[in-house]
């Protein structure tokens, strides 16, 4: 799964850099050391180590089970020109029986349950790029489950301005 995601992102990076070189640069950080791949560190500690290495304007975590849209990077780069604290958007969600739309937006105060009838309103999640200076103010909990949401709740408290796309 990771190889497919990585190849997809690399193809998007190549396309954006070729067709829109003025949009900026994208860097993918990963760690292939034994401590990352063979256990030892919790998922939260691994995310925290990568977060600390980030040097760009925005930081985002795309997991191996996430699927990104063909225009994900181009959209993120264009929206980053607004200098928002966080970049939010709508995304597709696939359950075992239906597809849905999730509207990740800083204005949503709750996370609605997934359903097949409406657009589900959710707070931004780790697939939404966050200004690095804000993201690095908070540490991930040293746990293996739900570490991303525990961190995101803290980060969201510092986000005031969003750039949002309905695409």
N, C-alpha and C positions, 0 to 999 in steps of 0.2 A: 504494500500500500504506500509506504514512504517513497519508494522509487518512482511510482506513478505521480504522486504529488510533486516530488522534486523535479521530475522531468517537465511537468506542466508549468511549474513556476519558472524554471529556467527558460523554457520556450517563450513565456510571457516577458521575461526580462530581456531576452534577445530581441523580441519584436519591438518592445517599447524603446529600447536603446537605439534600434535601427530606424524606426519610423518617427520617433518623437524624442530626439536626444536632449532637448531642452527641459524635459519633464523631471530629470533628476536621476539619481542612482539608487539601486536596490542592492542590499547585501543580505545573503542568507547565512546565518550563523548556525553551526551545529558542532557537536563535539563527538568525535568517534573514539575517544580514549576508552580504555577498559573500565574506568570508574563510572563512565556514563552508560556503556553498553552492557556491562556484566553485573550490574547491581551496585550496592554500596551506598549510593545516594538516593534519597527519596525523589519522587517526581518534582516536588516543590523545590528541593535543593538544586536539582538540575535546571529548572526554569530560572531560578534565582541567579545561578552562575551565568547563564546565557544573557539574562537581563542586564547584569552588571557589565558584560562585554559590549553591549550595544553602544554605537557611537553616532548613529544617524539622528535625524530630527524626530522620527517616529519609530515605535517599536510595536510589533505584532507577533502573536504566537499562532501559527497555523499547525495544527496537529496532524498526525498521519492519517487520522480518520476524517479529516475535513476535506471537502472538495471545493476548490475555488472556481469561480466563474471565469470564462475566457478573457473577460475584460477587468478582472479584479485589480491587477497591478496598475493598469492604466488609470482606472477610476481612483484608486488610492492616491496615485501621484498627482492627478489633477486636483483632487480635493485637498491635498496637503498644501497647496498654494494659498489656501485661506488662513493658514496658521492657527487652525482650531486646536483645542486641547485633545479632541478625539474625533475620529472619522467613523461615521455610522452609516448603515445602509440596510436595505432589505435583503433577505436571503431565502433561498428555497430550503425546505425541510422535508426529508423523506422518512416516513414511518413505514411500517410493514404493510399498511393497507391504503395509504394515501400520501399525496404531496400537499404541502402547505407553504404559506408565506410567513416569514418571521420579520417583523419590523423592529430592528434594534435601534433604539433612539434614546438619547439622554433625557428626553422629556417623559419617558415612561417610568413610573415609580414602582411598578410591580412586574413580575414575570408571569404572564398568563399561561395557562396549560395549553399544550398543543391540541388542536382539534382540526377537523376537516371542513369546517364551515366558514371560518373568518380569517382575516389577517391577524396573527397572534402578535401582541405587543410585548416586547421584552426590553429589558435594560441592555446596554451594550455588553458584549462578551469579549473574550480574548482574541477573536478574529477581527476585532475593530482596532485599527491602529491608534495608539495613544502617544502623545508627545513624550519623548524619551525622558525629558527632565521631570515629568510628572510620574511616569512609570517607575523610575529608579528611586523614588522617594519611599517606596513600600517594598517589603520583603514578602516572598511567598512563604506560606506556612510549610514547615518541614514534614509534610505528609504525602501520601500517595493517591489520595482521592479527594476531589473537590478543592484541590489547592488553587486551581485557576479562579474559581468563584470567590474564595476567601480573599485572594489578592485583588480581584477586580472590584469588589465592594469598597475596599480602601482607596483604590485608585479613582473610582468614580466620584468619591467625595471631593476630589481636587479638580475635577473637570467642570468647567463652566461653559465653554464655547464648543459647539460641535459643527462639523461640516457633514451634511446628510445627503445621501443619494437614495432615491426611490428605485433605482435600477438594480 
